[in-house]
């Protein structure tokens, strides 16, 4: 038995660790801040995509062994701003349980008055409440909460030390990527469910089926299937989507994010 639960996770994981090593190498070896800043800007997109894989991992850990999973989660945290168990609490035990009820959803897209939030408002609110909402969910999951707090503090300590030793390098290579990735990840989730008020899980998500985007995000475009069986490995989502597609409205399926998925402006706020 190899270290991975699913062999499909091996290549993505090697890429994530390679990026971690590249970050550290630049931190230690490159003094030119223009180059460091250019690297940060260049990696905004790729690190945003890494967030999708962090999401998959926190649904179904990549490794059999907890220690390896914790090392991977530290790598993920430094790229995405989402520490160990953030998405387990906020997303798995929060959003997936409550996404059909906007009075409870940790990623709620609806205002108290019942209007659909615009993308910018949703992004700001959900980004800046993510850790607080995860902590609240964690009150019902003590073991997960302890790891969330403990490894979160460890991540803060590591980043603080990196910033203390080389302030601008630490800011450009660690702090800013963590913030920008978390915000961009949240922004990308706006169209998943916004404006779809329903109690039917087959009518509550938008999907995209384009191969390139799904390759980069681990099939996150098959979002109805993901919610239908949230513990299913990402490699199996296209097959489940094919089984469910006949019951998903055509207007909820496109080839890429945002195509044919307009949200009624009259309800946006």
Order of alpha helices (4+ residues) and beta strands (2+ residues): alpha-alpha-alpha-alpha-alpha-alpha-alpha-alpha-alpha-beta-alpha-alpha-alpha-beta
